[in-house]
């Protein structure tokens, strides 16, 4: 059933090197910045801007295909986009695969296998649930999922970078005073289960970020954007990795809205000014297409 | 082999009504403006902005999937995106299917069948070729392609709106002094062969536009953008339909570049400001997802 790596055009040695190279980017000296991408052209644009690795945004990918965020898209559709992106760039690609598309550890492992087969070298696994009464996956189950992914990566001989995300802050779980302790307890457990990086979206306060980084002793990923400390400030706080989630993709949707509204209201084209030319984008898309 | 309309979830009567409604939008009183879209979220954004119909950009779709413009993408990949878009909006959708993905009239007919099966109600067919010595498809062959599409539409009982494009101006074919006559001769022949609208990209001069509209006595589509007459001016010139090609999609790529470059140079997030929120885009993508 499963196509072989050769059929997929993957080079296992090259993929392994990319995974190692991607993990190394979490160890400094600079903060790894990942402006998340959602299709091949956004990926090419970010790669061309000189970023050493790419991360996908699951929400952004879902939107382009007609779904809201939150695992409404199928695993297969998500991984198809990851494969297109990973096959079209030279730098390492990490995939946002939400909560792994299934409740069981074997679902997470199956998703990890798909990520590897897609040519990516990292993945995000989140612990948030869309259930107000029970907003986080049970810790023990989440640890089993992480262990299952680690095992799958070992079996595949690709040391994928596992970015374990806790949604304690993002989902505003429980008593605000207790969130830090809950997040750190989960993060330490995720690290011990095999996570390479801990992602705590929703964390924005510089003191709490610094305290988390010091407590965890593992690379920490912060979700940034307008209203957040700058990259330089986050770097000074010891943040290993900064990503932007779906914000870049949503910003482009906002531009599409401005273009459409200007056309409707004024019948002019100001919002289109400065777009890269047809010839330039064609060149960008041709260069490495083979 | 071919799934039935029912399997595809298409409602033939509804699709026929949409085709008629779309054609009617070419008959005034206002100019039909089509800010071209390339995926479901851009389509939803334009529909939500109140536009009564949507047109895809073949270049934009190709870029998102990793191809340069110009029929490097396969017919099937292009039509899959058209089907996703047409299935996700209520307004009529017209598909840019380049030169029909094949040199023969039967290729054009097969593509038209695919457009109809995808749920779209219109298509663009261009006569440009990527051959400097022979930059236009032979007129007689192009007329056979148009007739074959018309026949396919009749067989399918969906009166798709055929937008026949001549690339005389866009590809700067031959002596500039003779372009007008070549374009009008082709356009009249396309109309007589069954085209509902004539698309002359590359035409930007107000006098020549007015002259073409007067000569053709059929709805004329002008490609607009920065440097072109405004929608109101084009309306006064009698232009029935205005589209923007890949410019909106390229503008969003330009924004992605500004976001990435700002992150790299300054480590700040100004280019992300004003993006619609995660909650807002989720709502937009949920509303009509069923």
Contacts between the chains, C-beta under 8 A, distances in Angstrom:
chain1	res1	chain2	res2	distance
A	33	B	263	5.6
A	33	B	264	7.4
A	33	B	267	7.8
A	35	B	256	7.6
A	35	B	259	5.9
A	35	B	260	4.9
A	35	B	263	5.6
A	37	B	256	8.0
A	39	B	39	7.4
A	39	B	63	7.9
A	39	B	64	4.0
A	39	B	65	7.3
A	40	B	63	7.2
A	40	B	64	6.2
A	40	B	65	6.0
A	40	B	66	3.6
A	41	B	63	4.0
A	41	B	64	5.4
A	41	B	66	7.6
A	41	B	249	8.0
A	41	B	253	5.8
A	42	B	253	7.1
A	42	B	256	5.2
A	44	B	66	7.9
A	45	B	253	5.5
A	45	B	256	4.7
A	45	B	257	5.3
A	45	B	260	6.6
A	46	B	256	6.9
A	46	B	260	5.0
A	48	B	257	7.9
A	49	B	257	6.2
A	49	B	260	3.9
A	49	B	261	5.6
A	49	B	264	6.2
A	50	B	264	6.3
A	51	B	260	6.6
A	51	B	264	7.3
A	59	B	278	6.6
A	59	B	281	7.6
A	59	B	282	7.8
A	62	B	285	7.3
A	63	B	39	7.9
A	63	B	40	7.2
A	63	B	41	4.0
A	63	B	281	6.0
A	63	B	285	5.6
A	64	B	39	4.0
A	64	B	40	6.2
A	64	B	41	5.5
A	64	B	64	7.1
A	65	B	39	7.3
A	65	B	40	6.0
A	65	B	84	6.4
A	66	B	40	3.6
A	66	B	41	7.6
A	66	B	44	8.0
A	66	B	84	5.7
A	66	B	87	7.6
A	66	B	88	4.5
A	66	B	285	6.8
A	66	B	289	6.4
A	67	B	285	6.1
A	67	B	289	6.5
A	68	B	281	7.9
A	68	B	282	4.3
A	68	B	283	7.7
A	68	B	285	4.2
A	68	B	286	4.4
A	68	B	289	6.6
A	69	B	278	6.8
A	69	B	281	8.0
A	69	B	282	5.5
A	69	B	285	7.9
A	70	B	282	7.6
A	72	B	289	7.3
A	84	B	65	6.4
A	84	B	66	5.7
A	87	B	66	7.6
A	88	B	66	4.5
A	224	B	269	6.7
A	225	B	269	5.2
A	225	B	272	5.6
A	226	B	269	4.8
A	226	B	270	7.7
A	226	B	272	5.5
A	226	B	273	5.0
A	228	B	269	6.9
A	230	B	266	7.5
A	230	B	267	4.5
A	230	B	268	5.3
A	230	B	269	7.9
A	231	B	263	6.4
A	231	B	267	3.1
A	231	B	268	7.6
A	232	B	267	4.8
A	235	B	267	8.0
A	244	B	259	7.9
A	244	B	263	7.9
A	244	B	269	7.8
A	244	B	272	7.1
A	245	B	278	7.6
A	246	B	278	6.1
A	246	B	281	7.4
A	247	B	269	7.8
A	247	B	272	5.0
A	247	B	275	5.6
A	248	B	256	6.0
A	248	B	259	5.1
A	248	B	272	6.7
A	249	B	41	8.0
A	250	B	275	4.1
A	250	B	276	5.4
A	250	B	277	7.4
A	250	B	278	6.9
A	250	B	281	5.5
A	251	B	255	6.1
A	251	B	259	6.4
A	251	B	271	6.8
A	251	B	272	5.0
A	251	B	274	7.5
A	251	B	275	3.9
A	252	B	252	3.8
A	252	B	255	5.5
A	252	B	256	6.3
A	253	B	41	5.8
A	253	B	42	7.1
A	253	B	45	5.5
A	253	B	275	7.4
A	253	B	276	5.9
A	253	B	281	6.3
A	254	B	274	5.7
A	254	B	275	4.8
A	254	B	276	5.3
A	255	B	251	6.1
A	255	B	252	5.5
A	255	B	255	5.1
A	256	B	35	7.6
A	256	B	42	5.1
A	256	B	45	4.7
A	256	B	46	6.9
A	256	B	248	6.0
A	256	B	252	6.3
A	257	B	45	5.3
A	257	B	48	7.9
A	257	B	49	6.2
A	257	B	276	7.2
A	259	B	35	5.9
A	259	B	244	7.9
A	259	B	248	5.1
A	259	B	251	6.4
A	260	B	35	4.9
A	260	B	45	6.6
A	260	B	46	5.0
A	260	B	49	3.9
A	260	B	51	6.6
A	261	B	49	5.6
A	263	B	33	5.6
A	263	B	35	5.7
A	263	B	231	6.4
A	263	B	244	7.9
A	264	B	33	7.4
A	264	B	49	6.2
A	264	B	50	6.3
A	264	B	51	7.3
A	266	B	230	7.5
A	267	B	33	7.8
A	267	B	230	4.6
A	267	B	231	3.1
A	267	B	232	4.8
A	267	B	235	8.0
A	268	B	230	5.3
A	268	B	231	7.6
A	269	B	224	6.7
A	269	B	225	5.2
A	269	B	226	4.8
A	269	B	228	6.9
A	269	B	230	7.9
A	269	B	244	7.8
A	269	B	247	7.8
A	270	B	226	7.7
A	271	B	251	6.8
A	272	B	225	5.6
A	272	B	226	5.5
A	272	B	244	7.1
A	272	B	247	5.0
A	272	B	248	6.7
A	272	B	251	5.0
A	273	B	226	5.0
A	274	B	251	7.5
A	274	B	254	5.7
A	275	B	247	5.6
A	275	B	250	4.1
A	275	B	251	3.9
A	275	B	253	7.4
A	275	B	254	4.8
A	276	B	250	5.4
A	276	B	253	5.9
A	276	B	254	5.3
A	276	B	257	7.2
A	277	B	250	7.4
A	278	B	59	6.6
A	278	B	69	6.8
A	278	B	245	7.6
A	278	B	246	6.1
A	278	B	250	6.9
A	281	B	59	7.6
A	281	B	63	6.0
A	281	B	68	7.9
A	281	B	69	8.0
A	281	B	246	7.4
A	281	B	250	5.5
A	281	B	253	6.3
A	282	B	59	7.8
A	282	B	68	4.3
A	282	B	69	5.5
A	282	B	70	7.6
A	283	B	68	7.7
A	285	B	62	7.3
A	285	B	63	5.6
A	285	B	66	6.8
A	285	B	67	6.1
A	285	B	68	4.3
A	285	B	69	7.9
A	286	B	68	4.4
A	289	B	66	6.3
A	289	B	67	6.4
A	289	B	68	6.7
A	289	B	72	7.3
